[in-house]
Amino acid sequence: MMSESNTRQLKSLFFLLFSLFLASCSSGSPSPENLIQNPGFEDQSVSWGTFQSTVQRVQGGAHQGNWSLEVKASPGQQAYSAWQELKGKIIEGKAYIVTGWVKGQGGAIGQKLCVLAREAGGSAPFEDGESCYTLTGEWQPVSSSRTISPGRTILQVHFFRPNQVRPDDVFLMDDMHLREID
């Protein structure tokens, strides 16, 4: 019998693969634009913010290409993340999916990593859509989706470790994508 976590991971993977299949079957329309800046970390600019963490580009061992982004917890923290904020690139009422590849290292292996699509802007508090996964020592696909509420002007994409952070807690990110879905 599969655990609840494994079932969620399989459902998310199925949704991601199904979304990609539908996008590839579109009738001659171009593929949707990736809204993430420097999605494969091949350019020197990182363009990702941090929460209680440090980030650096690392060469070799990337999922695809030559570079990935290493996200490391700052000392003494119980949660940490890397995030990117998109202003002026989202449309209310439209659905978006964020996808990427992650890999645990050190104390992060076997721990939870969540992908969060957070709406901001406007007068209402943040609204989140998140999917959580168990990190392994291998590259694994992750995703989360969100339909933008009326009045929202910003979408923040977070890859975060929410708890049980250890001193050697590190994860890698690569091939990040944020696209509008129909």
PyMOL commands that set and color helices and strands:
alter all, ss='L'
color gray80, all
select helices_A, chain A and resi 4-24
alter helices_A, ss='H'
color red, helices_A
select strands_A, chain A and resi 49-51+53-59+67-73+80-87+95-106+112-120+127-134+140-147+154-161+169-181
alter strands_A, ss='S'
color yellow, strands_A
deselect
rebuild
show_as cartoon
